[in-house]
Amino acid sequence: MNRKIVLVLIAIMLLHLPLLSQSSNGNSKNAVAILLKDPTRNNNRPKAPSKQFIECWYGDGELSFDFTIPEGMCNLNVTDGKSGFVYNYVFDSSEHAEVYVGNLEHADITITTALGHTYIGEILVD
């Protein structure tokens, strides 16, 4: 009897996990996740995966960033794909950051951190 109750409670908690993760970023439902990668890792040598993970999403004209491992002050360059204009921003990676960049359909993102790491990504909105 107790085992059944425990199994039912575990099942209920597992069903709520996807809902919690979707509501955690605070942005609207049309937020687009952006994959950021380190361009220096393009050689063919096998390497251990990085412990760094940068959660990045775009929605309602704002780019949001969460660094797993803070890397100090960051320079953000957003290159608008339509106009070619480059917009520069600065934010601190030690806490959740939101940067208003306006409405973009296609843009290239480059983040350079105080530790000298560079991450690139791309915004593609349908």
C-alpha angles and dihedrals in degrees: 000000000000090000091057092051091050091049091050092050092049091049091051092050092049091052091054095052096082090049092052093050092050094052096045099083095060094218126120123274092263094065114134120217114227124207112220119196138180108248092205091069095074098105120104097243113115113243136180113263116264119253088218116099122175116198108207131172138166126215139142091008094304131112113209126197135190119180118203090206113029114234100186126246114000133204113217121199117190115189113198109225094210102046101022091228116148118218120197126207136170126213139163116249094203091084139026109293130200120187123187108225100161129236112330131175097183127010140152118229127205122182120190115188132206088251090061098253120138125206126186133198143158135230115216115174118184 
